[in-house]
Amino acid sequence: MDNLLHFDIQEVISAFVVLFAVIDITGLVPIIIDLKEKGNEINAGKAAFYSLFSFIVFLFMGNMMLQLFHVDISSFAIAGSLVIFVMAIEMIFGVEIFKMDGPAGSATIVPIVFPLIAGAGSFTTLLSLRALYSLLDIIIALVLNILIIYIVIKRVNIIEKLLGKGGVYVLRKFFGIILLAISVRMFIDNLTKLLSTLL
């Protein structure tokens, strides 16, 4: 129990950096701007809350939840990679595939919270961090990351003004390609793992 509540500032910083790199909220800026330009309402407070809630639940119950539905982490990651792939195609070619026909603010949940913030990669990373750091250190690192996510989504219009329309356009295309590459890598890596367990 002591290890679960152990606090170490170096461990907090390490866990924070790892999660920040995996979540990559700065890389999501063009996607958030793109969704807003399509008329989708994204609530920064809800996005932050649902992301933190998802992370905390998965931190404590991740393995059990996946086992309950007979879903392994590789299958979960493949599903997330397909959603990311569709979004990348939209950003690169300027087409609309992912129909945002849900109620107002639904874009906050899909695709912002899942799979872009609280996706298979960040969930897998959380499970890995549990073997390295105490729960308290991980939770503090999570809260700090969620705070940054809130600020970025809340102030994305300021970032858009600083970049200008040309800058946003270039960023959208560039990160669309990056997102496409990430989705392909996620798909291939996890499909390989899934096949290796079946063979």
Buried (B, 14 or more C-beta within 10 A) or exposed (E): EEEEEEEEEEBBBBBBEBBBEBBBBEBBBBBBBBBBEEEBBBBBEBBBBBBBEBBBEBBEEBEEBBEEEEEBBBBBBBBBBEBBBBBBBBBBEEEEEBEBEEEEEBBBBBBBBBBBBBBBBBBBBBBEBBEEBBBBBBBBBBBBBBEBBBEBBBEBEEBBEEBEEEBBBEBBBBBBEBBBEBBBEBBEBBBEBBEEEEE
